Amino acid sequence: MQQDVSAFTEQLAPAGADEIGQCIEGLMSGGMRICDTITAANPVEEYQEV
């Protein structure tokens, strides 16, 4: 049972910056619009920082 709990705990860990960046890139390639306040050349990096 402890192994199951450990496995679930790992799966529920917060997403890292790289994983979030991949999700944002996917959304942008699908047509996600970027807020006018995002001025970075690479909006994914700006989202990751925030």
PDB file of all heavy atoms in Angstrom:
ATOM      1  N   MET A   1       0.831  -1.193   0.000  1.00  0.00           N
ATOM      2  CA  MET A   1       0.000   0.000   0.000  1.00  0.00           C
ATOM      3  C   MET A   1       0.878   1.260   0.000  1.00  0.00           C
ATOM      4  O   MET A   1       0.530   2.235  -0.649  1.00  0.00           O
ATOM      5  CB  MET A   1      -0.922   0.006   1.208  1.00  0.00           C
ATOM      6  CG  MET A   1      -1.857   1.170   1.196  1.00  0.00           C
ATOM      7  SD  MET A   1      -3.293   0.806   2.167  1.00  0.00           S
ATOM      8  CE  MET A   1      -3.805   2.394   2.614  1.00  0.00           C
ATOM      9  N   GLN A   2       1.981   1.240   0.724  1.00  0.00           N
ATOM     10  CA  GLN A   2       2.870   2.393   0.761  1.00  0.00           C
ATOM     11  C   GLN A   2       3.421   2.711  -0.634  1.00  0.00           C
ATOM     12  O   GLN A   2       3.548   3.873  -0.998  1.00  0.00           O
ATOM     13  CB  GLN A   2       4.026   2.157   1.744  1.00  0.00           C
ATOM     14  CG  GLN A   2       4.957   3.349   1.894  1.00  0.00           C
ATOM     15  CD  GLN A   2       4.257   4.591   2.428  1.00  0.00           C
ATOM     16  OE1 GLN A   2       3.373   4.504   3.285  1.00  0.00           O
ATOM     17  NE2 GLN A   2       4.626   5.739   1.907  1.00  0.00           N
ATOM     18  N   GLN A   3       3.691   1.675  -1.416  1.00  0.00           N
ATOM     19  CA  GLN A   3       4.170   1.895  -2.780  1.00  0.00           C
ATOM     20  C   GLN A   3       3.107   2.594  -3.624  1.00  0.00           C
ATOM     21  O   GLN A   3       3.415   3.464  -4.426  1.00  0.00           O
ATOM     22  CB  GLN A   3       4.568   0.563  -3.431  1.00  0.00           C
ATOM     23  CG  GLN A   3       5.827  -0.041  -2.842  1.00  0.00           C
ATOM     24  CD  GLN A   3       6.125  -1.407  -3.440  1.00  0.00           C
ATOM     25  OE1 GLN A   3       5.217  -2.072  -3.941  1.00  0.00           O
ATOM     26  NE2 GLN A   3       7.380  -1.815  -3.379  1.00  0.00           N
ATOM     27  N   ASP A   4       1.858   2.195  -3.441  1.00  0.00           N
ATOM     28  CA  ASP A   4       0.760   2.831  -4.174  1.00  0.00           C
ATOM     29  C   ASP A   4       0.643   4.301  -3.795  1.00  0.00           C
ATOM     30  O   ASP A   4       0.462   5.160  -4.665  1.00  0.00           O
ATOM     31  CB  ASP A   4      -0.568   2.124  -3.898  1.00  0.00           C
ATOM     32  CG  ASP A   4      -0.634   0.736  -4.509  1.00  0.00           C
ATOM     33  OD1 ASP A   4       0.137   0.468  -5.460  1.00  0.00           O
ATOM     34  OD2 ASP A   4      -1.450  -0.075  -4.033  1.00  0.00           O
ATOM     35  N   VAL A   5       0.742   4.579  -2.506  1.00  0.00           N
ATOM     36  CA  VAL A   5       0.650   5.961  -2.039  1.00  0.00           C
ATOM     37  C   VAL A   5       1.802   6.782  -2.614  1.00  0.00           C
ATOM     38  O   VAL A   5       1.608   7.911  -3.074  1.00  0.00           O
ATOM     39  CB  VAL A   5       0.644   6.022  -0.487  1.00  0.00           C
ATOM     40  CG1 VAL A   5       0.785   7.452   0.000  1.00  0.00           C
ATOM     41  CG2 VAL A   5      -0.624   5.390   0.063  1.00  0.00           C
ATOM     42  N   SER A   6       2.993   6.226  -2.613  1.00  0.00           N
ATOM     43  CA  SER A   6       4.157   6.931  -3.164  1.00  0.00           C
ATOM     44  C   SER A   6       3.980   7.206  -4.659  1.00  0.00           C
ATOM     45  O   SER A   6       4.301   8.294  -5.148  1.00  0.00           O
ATOM     46  CB  SER A   6       5.435   6.125  -2.942  1.00  0.00           C
ATOM     47  OG  SER A   6       5.704   6.004  -1.564  1.00  0.00           O
ATOM     48  N   ALA A   7       3.465   6.232  -5.387  1.00  0.00           N
ATOM     49  CA  ALA A   7       3.243   6.408  -6.825  1.00  0.00           C
ATOM     50  C   ALA A   7       2.224   7.508  -7.084  1.00  0.00           C
ATOM     51  O   ALA A   7       2.420   8.358  -7.970  1.00  0.00           O
ATOM     52  CB  ALA A   7       2.793   5.100  -7.450  1.00  0.00           C
ATOM     53  N   PHE A   8       1.143   7.536  -6.328  1.00  0.00           N
ATOM     54  CA  PHE A   8       0.123   8.575  -6.493  1.00  0.00           C
ATOM     55  C   PHE A   8       0.668   9.942  -6.108  1.00  0.00           C
ATOM     56  O   PHE A   8       0.363  10.944  -6.748  1.00  0.00           O
ATOM     57  CB  PHE A   8      -1.134   8.257  -5.673  1.00  0.00           C
ATOM     58  CG  PHE A   8      -1.970   7.170  -6.270  1.00  0.00           C
ATOM     59  CD1 PHE A   8      -2.383   6.101  -5.489  1.00  0.00           C
ATOM     60  CD2 PHE A   8      -2.359   7.199  -7.596  1.00  0.00           C
ATOM     61  CE1 PHE A   8      -3.161   5.085  -6.033  1.00  0.00           C
ATOM     62  CE2 PHE A   8      -3.134   6.200  -8.153  1.00  0.00           C
ATOM     63  CZ  PHE A   8      -3.538   5.141  -7.363  1.00  0.00           C
ATOM     64  N   THR A   9       1.469   9.997  -5.074  1.00  0.00           N
ATOM     65  CA  THR A   9       2.062  11.263  -4.640  1.00  0.00           C
ATOM     66  C   THR A   9       2.931  11.842  -5.741  1.00  0.00           C
ATOM     67  O   THR A   9       2.880  13.043  -6.028  1.00  0.00           O
ATOM     68  CB  THR A   9       2.887  11.064  -3.353  1.00  0.00           C
ATOM     69  OG1 THR A   9       2.026  10.556  -2.328  1.00  0.00           O
ATOM     70  CG2 THR A   9       3.500  12.368  -2.887  1.00  0.00           C
ATOM     71  N   GLU A  10       3.723  11.019  -6.407  1.00  0.00           N
ATOM     72  CA  GLU A  10       4.564  11.486  -7.507  1.00  0.00           C
ATOM     73  C   GLU A  10       3.705  12.004  -8.663  1.00  0.00           C
ATOM     74  O   GLU A  10       4.025  13.019  -9.280  1.00  0.00           O
ATOM     75  CB  GLU A  10       5.474  10.369  -7.996  1.00  0.00           C
ATOM     76  CG  GLU A  10       6.602  10.050  -7.041  1.00  0.00           C
ATOM     77  CD  GLU A  10       7.487   8.917  -7.544  1.00  0.00           C
ATOM     78  OE1 GLU A  10       7.521   8.691  -8.769  1.00  0.00           O
ATOM     79  OE2 GLU A  10       8.135   8.270  -6.709  1.00  0.00           O
ATOM     80  N   GLN A  11       2.624  11.318  -8.962  1.00  0.00           N
ATOM     81  CA  GLN A  11       1.754  11.723 -10.064  1.00  0.00           C
ATOM     82  C   GLN A  11       1.042  13.045  -9.769  1.00  0.00           C
ATOM     83  O   GLN A  11       0.721  13.796 -10.681  1.00  0.00           O
ATOM     84  CB  GLN A  11       0.716  10.645 -10.351  1.00  0.00           C
ATOM     85  CG  GLN A  11       1.315   9.386 -10.946  1.00  0.00           C
ATOM     86  CD  GLN A  11       0.281   8.280 -11.109  1.00  0.00           C
ATOM     87  OE1 GLN A  11      -0.872   8.427 -10.737  1.00  0.00           O
ATOM     88  NE2 GLN A  11       0.718   7.160 -11.657  1.00  0.00           N
ATOM     89  N   LEU A  12       0.805  13.330  -8.509  1.00  0.00           N
ATOM     90  CA  LEU A  12       0.083  14.536  -8.126  1.00  0.00           C
ATOM     91  C   LEU A  12       1.007  15.718  -7.841  1.00  0.00           C
ATOM     92  O   LEU A  12       0.540  16.800  -7.490  1.00  0.00           O
ATOM     93  CB  LEU A  12      -0.777  14.261  -6.885  1.00  0.00           C
ATOM     94  CG  LEU A  12      -1.906  13.264  -7.100  1.00  0.00           C
ATOM     95  CD1 LEU A  12      -2.595  12.957  -5.775  1.00  0.00           C
ATOM     96  CD2 LEU A  12      -2.913  13.775  -8.111  1.00  0.00           C
ATOM     97  N   ALA A  13       2.306  15.544  -8.027  1.00  0.00           N
ATOM     98  CA  ALA A  13       3.254  16.625  -7.779  1.00  0.00           C
ATOM     99  C   ALA A  13       2.990  17.766  -8.760  1.00  0.00           C
ATOM    100  O   ALA A  13       2.533  17.547  -9.884  1.00  0.00           O
ATOM    101  CB  ALA A  13       4.677  16.107  -7.939  1.00  0.00           C
ATOM    102  N   PRO A  14       3.268  19.004  -8.342  1.00  0.00           N
ATOM    103  CA  PRO A  14       3.062  20.136  -9.240  1.00  0.00           C
ATOM    104  C   PRO A  14       3.907  20.008 -10.510  1.00  0.00           C
ATOM    105  O   PRO A  14       5.001  19.444 -10.479  1.00  0.00           O
ATOM    106  CB  PRO A  14       3.536  21.343  -8.424  1.00  0.00           C
ATOM    107  CG  PRO A  14       3.510  20.886  -7.002  1.00  0.00           C
ATOM    108  CD  PRO A  14       3.763  19.406  -7.032  1.00  0.00           C
ATOM    109  N   ALA A  15       3.398  20.546 -11.586  1.00  0.00           N
ATOM    110  CA  ALA A  15       4.124  20.526 -12.857  1.00  0.00           C
ATOM    111  C   ALA A  15       5.323  21.452 -12.769  1.00  0.00           C
ATOM    112  O   ALA A  15       5.273  22.503 -12.120  1.00  0.00           O
ATOM    113  CB  ALA A  15       3.208  20.977 -13.985  1.00  0.00           C
ATOM    114  N   GLY A  16       6.393  21.073 -13.435  1.00  0.00           N
ATOM    115  CA  GLY A  16       7.583  21.896 -13.488  1.00  0.00           C
ATOM    116  C   GLY A  16       7.503  22.904 -14.624  1.00  0.00           C
ATOM    117  O   GLY A  16       6.588  22.862 -15.457  1.00  0.00           O
ATOM    118  N   ALA A  17       8.466  23.803 -14.685  1.00  0.00           N
ATOM    119  CA  ALA A  17       8.472  24.858 -15.700  1.00  0.00           C
ATOM    120  C   ALA A  17       8.506  24.276 -17.110  1.00  0.00           C
ATOM    121  O   ALA A  17       7.838  24.785 -18.017  1.00  0.00           O
ATOM    122  CB  ALA A  17       9.651  25.793 -15.475  1.00  0.00           C
ATOM    123  N   ASP A  18       9.271  23.215 -17.313  1.00  0.00           N
ATOM    124  CA  ASP A  18       9.356  22.613 -18.645  1.00  0.00           C
ATOM    125  C   ASP A  18       8.015  22.025 -19.077  1.00  0.00           C
ATOM    126  O   ASP A  18       7.592  22.180 -20.220  1.00  0.00           O
ATOM    127  CB  ASP A  18      10.428  21.525 -18.692  1.00  0.00           C
ATOM    128  CG  ASP A  18      11.836  22.085 -18.605  1.00  0.00           C
ATOM    129  OD1 ASP A  18      12.027  23.278 -18.929  1.00  0.00           O
ATOM    130  OD2 ASP A  18      12.740  21.343 -18.194  1.00  0.00           O
ATOM    131  N   GLU A  19       7.344  21.357 -18.154  1.00  0.00           N
ATOM    132  CA  GLU A  19       6.041  20.766 -18.471  1.00  0.00           C
ATOM    133  C   GLU A  19       5.005  21.845 -18.769  1.00  0.00           C
ATOM    134  O   GLU A  19       4.203  21.721 -19.694  1.00  0.00           O
ATOM    135  CB  GLU A  19       5.573  19.878 -17.317  1.00  0.00           C
ATOM    136  CG  GLU A  19       6.477  18.679 -17.098  1.00  0.00           C
ATOM    137  CD  GLU A  19       6.381  18.094 -15.703  1.00  0.00           C
ATOM    138  OE1 GLU A  19       6.252  18.865 -14.738  1.00  0.00           O
ATOM    139  OE2 GLU A  19       6.461  16.874 -15.594  1.00  0.00           O
ATOM    140  N   ILE A  20       5.056  22.915 -18.007  1.00  0.00           N
ATOM    141  CA  ILE A  20       4.132  24.023 -18.241  1.00  0.00           C
ATOM    142  C   ILE A  20       4.407  24.665 -19.596  1.00  0.00           C
ATOM    143  O   ILE A  20       3.487  24.971 -20.354  1.00  0.00           O
ATOM    144  CB  ILE A  20       4.233  25.062 -17.099  1.00  0.00           C
ATOM    145  CG1 ILE A  20       3.708  24.442 -15.800  1.00  0.00           C
ATOM    146  CG2 ILE A  20       3.467  26.342 -17.447  1.00  0.00           C
ATOM    147  CD1 ILE A  20       4.003  25.248 -14.563  1.00  0.00           C
ATOM    148  N   GLY A  21       5.691  24.821 -19.915  1.00  0.00           N
ATOM    149  CA  GLY A  21       6.057  25.375 -21.213  1.00  0.00           C
ATOM    150  C   GLY A  21       5.544  24.538 -22.362  1.00  0.00           C
ATOM    151  O   GLY A  21       5.050  25.067 -23.362  1.00  0.00           O
ATOM    152  N   GLN A  22       5.639  23.225 -22.232  1.00  0.00           N
ATOM    153  CA  GLN A  22       5.138  22.333 -23.275  1.00  0.00           C
ATOM    154  C   GLN A  22       3.631  22.489 -23.449  1.00  0.00           C
ATOM    155  O   GLN A  22       3.123  22.495 -24.569  1.00  0.00           O
ATOM    156  CB  GLN A  22       5.478  20.877 -22.946  1.00  0.00           C
ATOM    157  CG  GLN A  22       6.946  20.555 -23.060  1.00  0.00           C
ATOM    158  CD  GLN A  22       7.269  19.153 -22.550  1.00  0.00           C
ATOM    159  OE1 GLN A  22       6.428  18.461 -21.988  1.00  0.00           O
ATOM    160  NE2 GLN A  22       8.514  18.744 -22.733  1.00  0.00           N
ATOM    161  N   CYS A  23       2.921  22.633 -22.350  1.00  0.00           N
ATOM    162  CA  CYS A  23       1.462  22.822 -22.416  1.00  0.00           C
ATOM    163  C   CYS A  23       1.119  24.137 -23.096  1.00  0.00           C
ATOM    164  O   CYS A  23       0.217  24.192 -23.941  1.00  0.00           O
ATOM    165  CB  CYS A  23       0.860  22.777 -21.019  1.00  0.00           C
ATOM    166  SG  CYS A  23       0.907  21.148 -20.255  1.00  0.00           S
ATOM    167  N   ILE A  24       1.834  25.193 -22.748  1.00  0.00           N
ATOM    168  CA  ILE A  24       1.568  26.504 -23.344  1.00  0.00           C
ATOM    169  C   ILE A  24       1.872  26.474 -24.836  1.00  0.00           C
ATOM    170  O   ILE A  24       1.106  27.013 -25.647  1.00  0.00           O
ATOM    171  CB  ILE A  24       2.374  27.603 -22.626  1.00  0.00           C
ATOM    172  CG1 ILE A  24       1.835  27.776 -21.200  1.00  0.00           C
ATOM    173  CG2 ILE A  24       2.298  28.925 -23.389  1.00  0.00           C
ATOM    174  CD1 ILE A  24       2.673  28.670 -20.324  1.00  0.00           C
ATOM    175  N   GLU A  25       2.984  25.848 -25.216  1.00  0.00           N
ATOM    176  CA  GLU A  25       3.312  25.729 -26.636  1.00  0.00           C
ATOM    177  C   GLU A  25       2.210  24.990 -27.390  1.00  0.00           C
ATOM    178  O   GLU A  25       1.836  25.373 -28.496  1.00  0.00           O
ATOM    179  CB  GLU A  25       4.649  25.011 -26.821  1.00  0.00           C
ATOM    180  CG  GLU A  25       5.840  25.861 -26.453  1.00  0.00           C
ATOM    181  CD  GLU A  25       7.161  25.115 -26.536  1.00  0.00           C
ATOM    182  OE1 GLU A  25       7.166  23.886 -26.772  1.00  0.00           O
ATOM    183  OE2 GLU A  25       8.196  25.764 -26.370  1.00  0.00           O
ATOM    184  N   GLY A  26       1.674  23.948 -26.779  1.00  0.00           N
ATOM    185  CA  GLY A  26       0.573  23.212 -27.398  1.00  0.00           C
ATOM    186  C   GLY A  26      -0.664  24.077 -27.562  1.00  0.00           C
ATOM    187  O   GLY A  26      -1.319  24.045 -28.610  1.00  0.00           O
ATOM    188  N   LEU A  27      -0.978  24.853 -26.537  1.00  0.00           N
ATOM    189  CA  LEU A  27      -2.136  25.740 -26.618  1.00  0.00           C
ATOM    190  C   LEU A  27      -1.943  26.807 -27.691  1.00  0.00           C
ATOM    191  O   LEU A  27      -2.862  27.117 -28.455  1.00  0.00           O
ATOM    192  CB  LEU A  27      -2.382  26.413 -25.263  1.00  0.00           C
ATOM    193  CG  LEU A  27      -2.888  25.489 -24.148  1.00  0.00           C
ATOM    194  CD1 LEU A  27      -2.844  26.213 -22.807  1.00  0.00           C
ATOM    195  CD2 LEU A  27      -4.290  25.016 -24.457  1.00  0.00           C
ATOM    196  N   MET A  28      -0.728  27.364 -27.754  1.00  0.00           N
ATOM    197  CA  MET A  28      -0.451  28.400 -28.749  1.00  0.00           C
ATOM    198  C   MET A  28      -0.513  27.841 -30.172  1.00  0.00           C
ATOM    199  O   MET A  28      -1.007  28.507 -31.082  1.00  0.00           O
ATOM    200  CB  MET A  28       0.904  29.043 -28.469  1.00  0.00           C
ATOM    201  CG  MET A  28       0.892  29.887 -27.208  1.00  0.00           C
ATOM    202  SD  MET A  28       2.502  30.548 -26.780  1.00  0.00           S
ATOM    203  CE  MET A  28       2.787  31.623 -28.157  1.00  0.00           C
ATOM    204  N   SER A  29      -0.028  26.619 -30.361  1.00  0.00           N
ATOM    205  CA  SER A  29      -0.089  26.031 -31.696  1.00  0.00           C
ATOM    206  C   SER A  29      -1.528  25.722 -32.094  1.00  0.00           C
ATOM    207  O   SER A  29      -1.839  25.617 -33.277  1.00  0.00           O
ATOM    208  CB  SER A  29       0.768  24.770 -31.775  1.00  0.00           C
ATOM    209  OG  SER A  29       0.200  23.723 -31.020  1.00  0.00           O
ATOM    210  N   GLY A  30      -2.415  25.619 -31.106  1.00  0.00           N
ATOM    211  CA  GLY A  30      -3.823  25.380 -31.371  1.00  0.00           C
ATOM    212  C   GLY A  30      -4.629  26.652 -31.521  1.00  0.00           C
ATOM    213  O   GLY A  30      -5.841  26.613 -31.690  1.00  0.00           O
ATOM    214  N   GLY A  31      -3.955  27.815 -31.425  1.00  0.00           N
ATOM    215  CA  GLY A  31      -4.655  29.074 -31.648  1.00  0.00           C
ATOM    216  C   GLY A  31      -4.850  29.944 -30.420  1.00  0.00           C
ATOM    217  O   GLY A  31      -5.555  30.950 -30.497  1.00  0.00           O
ATOM    218  N   MET A  32      -4.245  29.594 -29.283  1.00  0.00           N
ATOM    219  CA  MET A  32      -4.383  30.426 -28.087  1.00  0.00           C
ATOM    220  C   MET A  32      -3.861  31.832 -28.370  1.00  0.00           C
ATOM    221  O   MET A  32      -2.793  31.995 -28.941  1.00  0.00           O
ATOM    222  CB  MET A  32      -3.599  29.822 -26.922  1.00  0.00           C
ATOM    223  CG  MET A  32      -3.705  30.632 -25.637  1.00  0.00           C
ATOM    224  SD  MET A  32      -2.762  29.899 -24.282  1.00  0.00           S
ATOM    225  CE  MET A  32      -1.252  30.849 -24.407  1.00  0.00           C
ATOM    226  N   ARG A  33      -4.626  32.814 -27.999  1.00  0.00           N
ATOM    227  CA  ARG A  33      -4.210  34.203 -28.181  1.00  0.00           C
ATOM    228  C   ARG A  33      -3.379  34.635 -26.981  1.00  0.00           C
ATOM    229  O   ARG A  33      -3.588  34.178 -25.872  1.00  0.00           O
ATOM    230  CB  ARG A  33      -5.418  35.119 -28.326  1.00  0.00           C
ATOM    231  CG  ARG A  33      -6.203  34.779 -29.558  1.00  0.00           C
ATOM    232  CD  ARG A  33      -7.369  35.715 -29.736  1.00  0.00           C
ATOM    233  NE  ARG A  33      -7.541  35.868 -31.157  1.00  0.00           N
ATOM    234  CZ  ARG A  33      -7.470  37.020 -31.793  1.00  0.00           C
ATOM    235  NH1 ARG A  33      -7.287  38.119 -31.140  1.00  0.00           N
ATOM    236  NH2 ARG A  33      -7.619  37.068 -33.093  1.00  0.00           N
ATOM    237  N   ILE A  34      -2.464  35.553 -27.229  1.00  0.00           N
ATOM    238  CA  ILE A  34      -1.570  36.050 -26.189  1.00  0.00           C
ATOM    239  C   ILE A  34      -2.042  37.431 -25.748  1.00  0.00           C
ATOM    240  O   ILE A  34      -2.371  38.281 -26.574  1.00  0.00           O
ATOM    241  CB  ILE A  34      -0.128  36.127 -26.721  1.00  0.00           C
ATOM    242  CG1 ILE A  34       0.328  34.744 -27.166  1.00  0.00           C
ATOM    243  CG2 ILE A  34       0.821  36.684 -25.676  1.00  0.00           C
ATOM    244  CD1 ILE A  34       1.622  34.742 -27.926  1.00  0.00           C
ATOM    245  N   CYS A  35      -2.036  37.648 -24.462  1.00  0.00           N
ATOM    246  CA  CYS A  35      -2.434  38.933 -23.885  1.00  0.00           C
ATOM    247  C   CYS A  35      -1.515  40.041 -24.415  1.00  0.00           C
ATOM    248  O   CYS A  35      -0.317  39.837 -24.610  1.00  0.00           O
ATOM    249  CB  CYS A  35      -2.345  38.841 -22.366  1.00  0.00           C
ATOM    250  SG  CYS A  35      -2.803  40.353 -21.516  1.00  0.00           S
ATOM    251  N   ASP A  36      -2.046  41.223 -24.601  1.00  0.00           N
ATOM    252  CA  ASP A  36      -1.267  42.359 -25.105  1.00  0.00           C
ATOM    253  C   ASP A  36      -0.121  42.744 -24.172  1.00  0.00           C
ATOM    254  O   ASP A  36       0.833  43.386 -24.608  1.00  0.00           O
ATOM    255  CB  ASP A  36      -2.171  43.576 -25.319  1.00  0.00           C
ATOM    256  CG  ASP A  36      -3.148  43.368 -26.459  1.00  0.00           C
ATOM    257  OD1 ASP A  36      -2.895  42.512 -27.320  1.00  0.00           O
ATOM    258  OD2 ASP A  36      -4.173  44.080 -26.495  1.00  0.00           O
ATOM    259  N   THR A  37      -0.217  42.388 -22.907  1.00  0.00           N
ATOM    260  CA  THR A  37       0.839  42.750 -21.960  1.00  0.00           C
ATOM    261  C   THR A  37       2.057  41.845 -22.059  1.00  0.00           C
ATOM    262  O   THR A  37       3.086  42.134 -21.475  1.00  0.00           O
ATOM    263  CB  THR A  37       0.314  42.717 -20.512  1.00  0.00           C
ATOM    264  OG1 THR A  37      -0.139  41.400 -20.205  1.00  0.00           O
ATOM    265  CG2 THR A  37      -0.827  43.717 -20.320  1.00  0.00           C
ATOM    266  N   ILE A  38       1.948  40.749 -22.802  1.00  0.00           N
ATOM    267  CA  ILE A  38       3.087  39.847 -23.013  1.00  0.00           C
ATOM    268  C   ILE A  38       3.922  40.438 -24.137  1.00  0.00           C
ATOM    269  O   ILE A  38       3.509  40.463 -25.283  1.00  0.00           O
ATOM    270  CB  ILE A  38       2.628  38.422 -23.379  1.00  0.00           C
ATOM    271  CG1 ILE A  38       1.728  37.837 -22.298  1.00  0.00           C
ATOM    272  CG2 ILE A  38       3.833  37.522 -23.648  1.00  0.00           C
ATOM    273  CD1 ILE A  38       2.391  37.620 -20.968  1.00  0.00           C
ATOM    274  N   THR A  39       5.098  40.924 -23.786  1.00  0.00           N
ATOM    275  CA  THR A  39       5.936  41.614 -24.766  1.00  0.00           C
ATOM    276  C   THR A  39       7.206  40.850 -25.109  1.00  0.00           C
ATOM    277  O   THR A  39       7.973  41.285 -25.954  1.00  0.00           O
ATOM    278  CB  THR A  39       6.329  42.999 -24.243  1.00  0.00           C
ATOM    279  OG1 THR A  39       7.010  42.850 -22.999  1.00  0.00           O
ATOM    280  CG2 THR A  39       5.096  43.882 -24.045  1.00  0.00           C
ATOM    281  N   ALA A  40       7.452  39.728 -24.475  1.00  0.00           N
ATOM    282  CA  ALA A  40       8.675  38.972 -24.716  1.00  0.00           C
ATOM    283  C   ALA A  40       8.685  38.390 -26.122  1.00  0.00           C
ATOM    284  O   ALA A  40       7.640  38.088 -26.698  1.00  0.00           O
ATOM    285  CB  ALA A  40       8.805  37.845 -23.694  1.00  0.00           C
ATOM    286  N   ALA A  41       9.879  38.225 -26.649  1.00  0.00           N
ATOM    287  CA  ALA A  41      10.020  37.595 -27.959  1.00  0.00           C
ATOM    288  C   ALA A  41       9.540  36.153 -27.900  1.00  0.00           C
ATOM    289  O   ALA A  41       9.010  35.625 -28.862  1.00  0.00           O
ATOM    290  CB  ALA A  41      11.470  37.655 -28.422  1.00  0.00           C
ATOM    291  N   ASN A  42       9.711  35.526 -26.750  1.00  0.00           N
ATOM    292  CA  ASN A  42       9.262  34.140 -26.555  1.00  0.00           C
ATOM    293  C   ASN A  42       8.229  34.135 -25.429  1.00  0.00           C
ATOM    294  O   ASN A  42       8.590  34.085 -24.249  1.00  0.00           O
ATOM    295  CB  ASN A  42      10.442  33.231 -26.220  1.00  0.00           C
ATOM    296  CG  ASN A  42      10.033  31.777 -26.133  1.00  0.00           C
ATOM    297  OD1 ASN A  42       8.858  31.453 -26.090  1.00  0.00           O
ATOM    298  ND2 ASN A  42      11.002  30.903 -26.111  1.00  0.00           N
ATOM    299  N   PRO A  43       6.943  34.201 -25.748  1.00  0.00           N
ATOM    300  CA  PRO A  43       5.911  34.272 -24.710  1.00  0.00           C
ATOM    301  C   PRO A  43       5.899  33.063 -23.775  1.00  0.00           C
ATOM    302  O   PRO A  43       5.521  33.186 -22.620  1.00  0.00           O
ATOM    303  CB  PRO A  43       4.610  34.386 -25.479  1.00  0.00           C
ATOM    304  CG  PRO A  43       4.917  34.110 -26.891  1.00  0.00           C
ATOM    305  CD  PRO A  43       6.390  34.229 -27.086  1.00  0.00           C
ATOM    306  N   VAL A  44       6.338  31.904 -24.258  1.00  0.00           N
ATOM    307  CA  VAL A  44       6.365  30.719 -23.398  1.00  0.00           C
ATOM    308  C   VAL A  44       7.305  30.950 -22.225  1.00  0.00           C
ATOM    309  O   VAL A  44       6.987  30.632 -21.082  1.00  0.00           O
ATOM    310  CB  VAL A  44       6.774  29.456 -24.195  1.00  0.00           C
ATOM    311  CG1 VAL A  44       6.968  28.273 -23.281  1.00  0.00           C
ATOM    312  CG2 VAL A  44       5.724  29.154 -25.245  1.00  0.00           C
ATOM    313  N   GLU A  45       8.456  31.531 -22.480  1.00  0.00           N
ATOM    314  CA  GLU A  45       9.410  31.815 -21.402  1.00  0.00           C
ATOM    315  C   GLU A  45       8.812  32.806 -20.397  1.00  0.00           C
ATOM    316  O   GLU A  45       9.002  32.652 -19.194  1.00  0.00           O
ATOM    317  CB  GLU A  45      10.715  32.374 -21.974  1.00  0.00           C
ATOM    318  CG  GLU A  45      11.549  31.339 -22.686  1.00  0.00           C
ATOM    319  CD  GLU A  45      12.839  31.912 -23.253  1.00  0.00           C
ATOM    320  OE1 GLU A  45      13.151  33.089 -22.990  1.00  0.00           O
ATOM    321  OE2 GLU A  45      13.529  31.169 -23.967  1.00  0.00           O
ATOM    322  N   GLU A  46       8.094  33.792 -20.886  1.00  0.00           N
ATOM    323  CA  GLU A  46       7.487  34.765 -19.979  1.00  0.00           C
ATOM    324  C   GLU A  46       6.412  34.101 -19.106  1.00  0.00           C
ATOM    325  O   GLU A  46       6.345  34.338 -17.910  1.00  0.00           O
ATOM    326  CB  GLU A  46       6.906  35.943 -20.748  1.00  0.00           C
ATOM    327  CG  GLU A  46       6.485  37.068 -19.817  1.00  0.00           C
ATOM    328  CD  GLU A  46       6.307  38.388 -20.532  1.00  0.00           C
ATOM    329  OE1 GLU A  46       6.899  38.606 -21.602  1.00  0.00           O
ATOM    330  OE2 GLU A  46       5.545  39.208 -20.006  1.00  0.00           O
ATOM    331  N   TYR A  47       5.605  33.235 -19.704  1.00  0.00           N
ATOM    332  CA  TYR A  47       4.607  32.500 -18.923  1.00  0.00           C
ATOM    333  C   TYR A  47       5.291  31.615 -17.881  1.00  0.00           C
ATOM    334  O   TYR A  47       4.837  31.503 -16.759  1.00  0.00           O
ATOM    335  CB  TYR A  47       3.727  31.650 -19.823  1.00  0.00           C
ATOM    336  CG  TYR A  47       2.509  32.355 -20.372  1.00  0.00           C
ATOM    337  CD1 TYR A  47       2.457  32.739 -21.701  1.00  0.00           C
ATOM    338  CD2 TYR A  47       1.412  32.625 -19.556  1.00  0.00           C
ATOM    339  CE1 TYR A  47       1.342  33.380 -22.214  1.00  0.00           C
ATOM    340  CE2 TYR A  47       0.303  33.255 -20.062  1.00  0.00           C
ATOM    341  CZ  TYR A  47       0.267  33.635 -21.386  1.00  0.00           C
ATOM    342  OH  TYR A  47      -0.830  34.265 -21.892  1.00  0.00           O
ATOM    343  N   GLN A  48       6.392  30.962 -18.268  1.00  0.00           N
ATOM    344  CA  GLN A  48       7.095  30.090 -17.327  1.00  0.00           C
ATOM    345  C   GLN A  48       7.611  30.877 -16.140  1.00  0.00           C
ATOM    346  O   GLN A  48       7.573  30.397 -15.012  1.00  0.00           O
ATOM    347  CB  GLN A  48       8.260  29.383 -18.033  1.00  0.00           C
ATOM    348  CG  GLN A  48       7.831  28.279 -18.952  1.00  0.00           C
ATOM    349  CD  GLN A  48       8.981  27.683 -19.728  1.00  0.00           C
ATOM    350  OE1 GLN A  48       9.845  28.402 -20.206  1.00  0.00           O
ATOM    351  NE2 GLN A  48       8.996  26.384 -19.838  1.00  0.00           N
ATOM    352  N   GLU A  49       8.108  32.072 -16.364  1.00  0.00           N
ATOM    353  CA  GLU A  49       8.617  32.894 -15.265  1.00  0.00           C
ATOM    354  C   GLU A  49       7.509  33.284 -14.305  1.00  0.00           C
ATOM    355  O   GLU A  49       7.700  33.326 -13.103  1.00  0.00           O
ATOM    356  CB  GLU A  49       9.294  34.145 -15.822  1.00  0.00           C
ATOM    357  CG  GLU A  49      10.620  33.860 -16.488  1.00  0.00           C
ATOM    358  CD  GLU A  49      11.252  35.108 -17.072  1.00  0.00           C
ATOM    359  OE1 GLU A  49      10.890  36.218 -16.663  1.00  0.00           O
ATOM    360  OE2 GLU A  49      12.129  34.943 -17.949  1.00  0.00           O
ATOM    361  N   VAL A  50       6.344  33.604 -14.868  1.00  0.00           N
ATOM    362  CA  VAL A  50       5.215  34.009 -14.024  1.00  0.00           C
ATOM    363  C   VAL A  50       4.737  32.804 -13.249  1.00  0.00           C
ATOM    364  O   VAL A  50       4.453  32.838 -12.112  1.00  0.00           O
ATOM    365  CB  VAL A  50       4.081  34.596 -14.883  1.00  0.00           C
ATOM    366  CG1 VAL A  50       2.859  34.862 -14.042  1.00  0.00           C
ATOM    367  CG2 VAL A  50       4.546  35.859 -15.565  1.00  0.00           C
TER     368      VAL A  50
END
